[in-house]
Amino acid sequence: MLENIALGILIFIFVTLFYGMVAIHDIPYKIAKKRNHPQQDALQVAGWISLLTLHILWPFLWIWATSYRQNRSWGGAENAESVTSKETNLQLINLQNLINLQHRVETIETVLSIKSSEKVKAVAETNIASEDNINFKVDQDVEDFDKQTSQLFEEIDKLNLEQQQGDK
C-alpha cells in the first residue's frame, strides 16, 4: 500500500514538473501576445523547440518577446506609425490654424474695403463740385511724385559712386 502511495506521489511530481516546464516555455508567447508582437507564432514555435533542446533558446525567446512594444516598436524607440501620426496631427493643427487665419484676413479685407469705399465716396462727393480742383490736385501730386523719384534716383547714384570709390 505504501508503495502505491509513493508511486502516486512520484507520478504527480512528474506530471506537475512536465506541466510546469510547458507553462514556463509558453511565457514568452504569452508576453508576445499581450504586447501584440508581430512574430507571436514564431515565438510559440521557438518555445516548443526550446523545450526539446533542453531550454537553450528560452532566455533568448524571453528577450525577443520583451523587446517589442506596440507603442514604442523595437528597443524602446518610437515607432514610425506614432511619429507619423504625431506629424499628421501637427499638420492638421497647422492647416486648421491656416484656415482660421485666412478667414480672419478675409474678414479684415472686407471691413477695410467697405471703409475705403465709404471714404472714396466721401472724397468723390466733396471733390465733384470743383472738377478743376481735382485736376489741379492730381497734377500737383504727379509733380510731387516726380520730384521724390528724381531725389531717390540721385541718392542711388550717389551711393553707387561712393560704393565704387570704396571698392577701388
Protein Blocks (a to p, Z undefined) as FASTA:
>chain_A
ZZmmmmmmmmmmmmmmmmmmmmmmmmmmmmmmmnopaklmmmmmmmmmmmmnoommmmmm
mmmmmmpcfklogghiacfklmmmmmmmmmmmmmmmmmmmmmmmmmmmmmmmmmmmmmmm
mmmmmmmmmmmlmmmmmmmmmmmmmmmmmmmmmmmmmmmmmmmmmmZZ
